[in-house]
Amino acid sequence: MKNNILLLLLLFFITPLLIYSQNNAPKVSTPESGEDNSNLGISVSPSTLRFNVKPGLTQTKAVKISNDSKKKVSFQVAFQDYGLGTGGKQDVSVSSDYKNALSKYIVVSPTLVELNPKEAKVVTVTIDIPPGDAYAIAMWTTLILDQVTDRSKLEIPDANNNTMAMGINTSFGFGINVFQNPPNVVSNSVEIQAMKFIKATASKAGIIEIKAKNTGDGIGYCLYYLELTNLLTGKQTKLKVKQFSIFPGYEKEFSFELPNELGKGKYSALAVLDFGNKEELRTAELEFFID
């Protein structure tokens, strides 16, 4: 074999995981060549499954996958457990032996989903929690739908050329949050820990940043909003209600971009956090100036 012959065969698999926020059904378009199919694609709904299974019982929910494209697609079902990282902020991958890992108690059917064009199918997700107080805890995981693709045939380069062949299989996937909050847990212990104002820039009137922590033993499903008061005129502005989920021991940082029409002056910002307690809300107040 000649020393100057170099033959490298590389095969890459690119499989990005698409994770979407609660109440936002994900959709990925798969356009055909030469056609405008921007409204066609693959959709998954819902993007979050919330269970409240008592130990010793089971509960089943469904995920719908719709193929509005012109191609046949297939998805393999898998799970990714994750746990608390440094300082309660970072999620880290863990095994199913992790205390709060939910995947070991989940059964899905089917595990391989094949969809023809314009077809929709349902994946059933069943949680079976063993009996006993040890299992009366909050747990969570991510259900992953990974597209299954065929490997493309590699074109072998001419042995007389110092070139290499590269085959790339592109695919996509969806991640669905799966939460288990048994009826006995107390999920109404979410605290506002800090609140600060970041001064205005050329394009923004300013930002209010808030940090919260779940000091309870259950998953907190929270709604929050911000009320602004101009302390000179008394005019009040309520910003749009938002939502988030927070796990026991976790910290969460979120922010509000202030509207440009506020104008200069001294303001009071009242943050209101609704964490599911019918009798109590968490609040925090901050005064700031817009120059």
N, C-alpha and C positions, 0 to 999 in steps of 0.2 A: 504494500500500500504506500502510495506516495506521501512524503512528509508534509507536502503543502496542501493536502486535502483536509478540509475541516468540515465536519458534518454535525450540526447541532440540531436536535429536534426538541423543541420546547412546547409544552402544552400548558396553557394557563386556564384556570377556571375562575371567573369573576362572578361572585354571588353576593351582592350587597343585600343586607337585611333592612327592610323599610319599616320603621317603628312609627306609628301615628298616635296622636294624642286622643284622649277620650272624646267621644261624640263626633268624630271626624272620620267617616268611613273612607279608607284609602282607595285610590284608583290609579292604575298605571296604564297609560295609553300604549298601544302597540300598532303604530301606523303602518299601512301597506305602502309599498313603493309607488310614488306618483299619485297618491290619493290623500285627501284631507280627512283623516279619521280621528281628529283630536277629541271627539266625544265618545270614541269607542275605547274599550280597555277591559281590565280586570278589576273587579271591585269585591271588597270583603266587608261584611257587616255582621255584628257590631265590631268595633275596635277594642272593646273592653267587656269582659264577662265578670260579673260580680256574684259570688256565691255566698250563702250564709248557712252552711250545712252544720247541723248539730252532730257531734261525734257519735258514731254508730249508725248514721243514716247516709243516704245518697241523694244527689240532686243532679239533674241533667239540663243543659242549655245547648243552644245550637248556634253555629256560625254558618252564614250563607256566603257562598262564593259564586260570583256571576261572571261569565265570559261573554262580553259584548264585542269581542274582536272577531276577526275572520280566520283565526288560527286555532288549532287544537292546542290546549295547554294541560300540563299535569303538575300537581303539587304533592310533595312529601310532607307529612306532618311530623314535627319534632318539638322538643321543648328546650328552653334555656333558663335554668334557675340562676338567681343572683341574690346577693346579700349585702349587708351593710359594709361600706368602705370606711376610709379614714375620716374621722370627724363627723360621721353621720351623713356625709354628702355624696360620696362616690359609690356607685354600684359595682360590685365585683362578681365575676363568675364563680359559682360554687357547684359542688356535686349535689346529687339528690339526697345525700345524707345530711345536708344542712338542715338545721332545726325548722326553718320557715320555708323550706323548699316544698312546693306543692305538687310537682310533676309526678312524684311516686304514688300519689293517690288519684291520678287521673287516667281515665280510659277514653280514647277517642275512636270514632268509627265514621268513615273508613280512615286508614292511615295513608292511603294513596288516593288522590282525587284526580280523575281525568275528565276534562271538560271539552266537549265539542263546541264549535262556534255557536253563539247565541244560547248556550246551555247554562243552567244554574244548578248547583247541588248544595246539600247541607251536610256539614260535619257535626256530629253530636259529641258533646264534651260532658262526660259524667265524672263527678267527684264522689269518691267512696272513702269517707273518713272513718278510721277504726274507732271503736268505743274506748272511752277512758278519758280522764281529765287531762292527761298528757297531750292529747290531740286537740284540746279546746283552745287553740291558739290561732293567731292570724298567720296565713301562709299566702304565698304568691309565686307566680312563674310567668314566663312568656311562651305562648303557643306560637310556633313558627311554621309558616307555610312556605316551603322552599320550592321554587320551580325546578322540575326535572327536565333536563335537556339532553339530547343526544350529542355525542362527541362528533365534531366535524372531521371529515377525512383530511389528513395532512397531505399536502403536495410535497413530495420529496424533492429537494433542490438538486440541480445538476451537480454531480460529484466533481466536475471540473471547475466549479465556481466556489469561491470562498463565501458562501451565503448560508443562511439558516432558514428553516421553516418555522413558522409560528402559527399555531391554531388557537383561537380564542373563542370560548363559549360564554356568551353573555346570558345572564338570567337575573331574575328578580324574586323578591319574596315579601311576605308580610309578617309582622309581629303583632300578636294580639295579647293585651294584658289580661291575665286571669288572677282574680283576687278571691280569697276565701276569708271571710270574717264570721266566725261562729257566733251564734246569738248571745253567748255569755260574756264576750269580751266588751271592754269599755273603750269606745273609740272617741270619747268626747273630752280628750285631754290634749288638745293642740294649743300651744302657747305662741304668742307673738314675742319674739326675743329682741328684735332690733328693728329700727326704722330710720332711714336717713334720706336727705335730699341731695341730689346731684345737680349742680348748677346748670343753667341753660347754655346751649351752644347756638351756633348760627342757624341750625335747622330744627332745634328742639327747645321748648320752653323750660324743660327740666325733666328729671326722672325721680320718682319716689321708689326707693328700694326697701323691701321688707323681708325679714327672715323669721321663719316659724319653725317650731319643733314639736313632734308628736311625743308627748311624755306619757301617753297611755299604752295599753297593750293590744290595741286593735288598729286596723287600717282606718285612717281618717279620710272621709270624703268631704271636702271643704268647698264652700263658696266664699268669695271675698270681693270686696269693692272698696272704693275710695271716695270720700266726700270732701270737697274742697270749699273753703269759705274765705272770701276776700274780707279781711278784718277791717278794712276802711269802709267799704260799701255794703257789706253784709251779703253780697251775692253768693249763692251756693251753686256748686257744680258737682254732680254725681257721675263718676266714671263707670264704664260698663262692668257688669258683674262677670267675674271669671271663676274658674274652678280648677282644683287639683286634688290628687290623692297623695297621702303621705303615710309611710309605714312606721311602725313603732320604733322609736329611737332615732328616726331619720330627721334631718334638717332640710328645709326647703327655702330657697330664695326666689322671690318673684318681684316684678317691678311694674310700675305704671308710668307710661309716657304722658306727660302733662300736655294738654291742648295749647296750641300757640295763641289762641284767642283770650287766654287768661289775662295777659297784659302785665305790666309792672305793678309791684305792690307787695304788701305783707299778707301771707296766707296761713291758714290753719288746715292741715290735712288729717282727717279722721279715717283710719283704716278699720274696717269691720270684717271679722272672720266668723263665718257661720260653719261650725264643725259638727252639726247634727244634733246638738242638745236643744230641745224645745224650749228650755227656760233660760238659756244663757248664750251670750255671744262674747267673743274676744275682741277687744278694741285697743287701739293705740293712737296717740295723737302727736303731731309734730307741727311746729311753726317754722316757716321759712320765708325768704325774700326772693322775689324775682326782680332783678335789676333792669 
